[in-house]
Amino acid sequence: MKEYQIYPIKVGMLLNAEKSYFSYGRGCGTKMDLPVIMYLVKGEDTCLLVDTGCSDEEWAKAHHNPILRTPEMEPTNALRALGVEPEDVTVIVNTHLHWDHCFNNDKFPNAKIYVQRKEMQFAISPLPPQFVYYEPHQCGMIPPWIRALDRIVAVDGDYQLAEGIDLIFTPGHTPGFQSVLINTAKGAYLIASDTVGLLENWDLLSADGLPHPSGIHIDLSEYYRSLKRMKKICDFVLPGHDPRAFDHSVYPPQK
């Protein structure tokens, strides 16, 4: 089976973020600066992005919470620092369509973009408490993923993207969430994104042996089913917003 390398890329920082949003009530009142992460997956004939990050600082301040995004963190600049041009990217996987995971899809003109059909349907008309995450027309906004709508491939459930790369339907955080299972030289890595926003959620086992969910979710029952499944299929997890993702510059870690 083909093997790949995974590079975490910092494309912004969520400033003064409320920890309990990521840990289902734990740490209420604790504020954290958390990275916005885009993952580059490279193989012999593969150049793939998982998520494309957030907006610039001005947009985030006006419509969300404050962020930091230096010129080096701008997604195309951050990618070039790894020797990859935006035109080199042929595939994007959006784990979900929250603003901080799909805002820059349109900056990669040659990429097909894989999104779960259920996620697209919900993103068009989300529940009111979810408006802020999706930037829908109900708020008088144009969702950022619409800018590259002509390149989106709708997926229904699990999907083999390539040999050694599988999209795994893991709803709960959102209705159409998908994780990305990557075969590497040292086991199966699951890019779990916001299903495991903080690695302590994965490490902190609850009484039934499952990780702790995020405080932002649409269906807690589905979320737990997804976590249970994830535990069975991967050797390692890569998170959505944890600084520990940058303990290594590439996964599997190089000696």
Order of alpha helices (4+ residues) and beta strands (2+ residues): beta-alpha-beta-beta-alpha-beta-alpha-beta-alpha-beta-alpha-alpha-beta-beta-beta-beta-beta-alpha-alpha-beta
